[in-house]
Amino acid sequence: MTGVVTGVAVLVATVLVVVVLFLLARDRARGHGPGEADANTDEVVAGLMAELRKWQAEAAHWKATALRLQRELDER
C-alpha cells in the first residue's frame, strides 16, 4: 500500500511541476508570436548584416585578385 501512495504522490508532483512550467512559459511568451520582433531582433539582424558585408567585401577582393592574375597570365 505504501508503494501505491508513493507512486501516486510522485505522479501528482510531476504533473504539478509540468503544469507550473507550462503556465510560466505561457506567461513569458504572452505577446510574442511567430514572426514578431523581440528585444534581440535588431541586434541580431545588425550583427548578421555586418557579417554579410564583410563576406561580400572579401568575395569582391578575391574576385578582383583572380581577375588581375588572369590578366597577367593572358599577357604572357
C-alpha positions as CSV (number, residue, x, y, z in Angstrom):
1,M,0.0,0.0,0.0
2,T,2.9,2.4,0.8
3,G,4.3,1.9,-2.7
4,V,1.0,2.9,-4.3
5,V,0.8,6.0,-2.2
6,T,4.4,6.9,-3.1
7,G,3.7,6.3,-6.8
8,V,0.6,8.5,-6.7
9,A,2.5,11.2,-4.8
10,V,5.3,11.2,-7.4
11,L,2.8,11.3,-10.3
12,V,0.9,14.2,-8.7
13,A,4.2,16.1,-8.1
14,T,5.3,15.5,-11.6
15,V,2.0,16.7,-13.1
16,L,2.2,19.8,-10.8
17,V,5.7,20.6,-12.0
18,V,4.8,20.3,-15.6
19,V,1.7,22.5,-15.2
20,V,3.6,25.2,-13.4
21,L,6.3,25.2,-16.1
22,F,3.7,25.4,-18.8
23,L,2.0,28.3,-17.1
24,L,5.3,30.1,-16.6
25,A,6.3,29.6,-20.2
26,R,2.9,30.7,-21.5
27,D,3.1,33.9,-19.3
28,R,6.6,34.7,-20.5
29,A,5.6,34.2,-24.2
30,R,2.5,36.3,-23.9
31,G,2.5,38.9,-26.7
32,H,5.2,37.1,-28.7
33,G,4.1,35.2,-31.8
34,P,5.8,33.8,-34.8
35,G,7.3,36.5,-37.0
36,E,7.1,39.2,-34.3
37,A,10.2,41.1,-33.4
38,D,11.5,40.8,-29.8
39,A,14.1,42.7,-27.8
40,N,17.1,40.9,-29.5
41,T,15.9,41.1,-33.1
42,D,17.6,44.4,-34.1
43,E,20.9,43.4,-32.5
44,V,20.9,40.0,-34.2
45,V,20.0,41.5,-37.6
46,A,22.6,44.2,-37.3
47,G,25.3,41.6,-36.5
48,L,24.3,39.4,-39.4
49,M,24.2,42.3,-41.8
50,A,27.7,43.3,-40.7
51,E,29.0,39.8,-41.3
52,L,27.3,39.7,-44.7
53,R,29.0,43.0,-45.7
54,K,32.4,41.6,-44.6
55,W,31.9,38.4,-46.6
56,Q,30.8,40.4,-49.6
57,A,33.9,42.7,-49.4
58,E,36.1,39.7,-49.1
59,A,34.5,38.0,-52.1
60,A,34.9,41.2,-54.1
61,H,38.6,41.3,-53.1
62,W,39.3,37.8,-54.2
63,K,37.3,38.2,-57.4
64,A,39.4,41.3,-58.3
65,T,42.6,39.4,-57.4
66,A,41.6,36.4,-59.6
67,L,40.8,38.8,-62.5
68,R,44.1,40.5,-62.1
69,L,46.0,37.3,-62.0
70,Q,44.1,36.0,-65.1
71,R,45.0,39.2,-67.0
72,E,48.7,38.8,-66.0
73,L,48.6,35.2,-67.3
74,D,46.9,36.2,-70.5
75,E,49.5,38.9,-71.2
76,R,52.3,36.3,-71.2
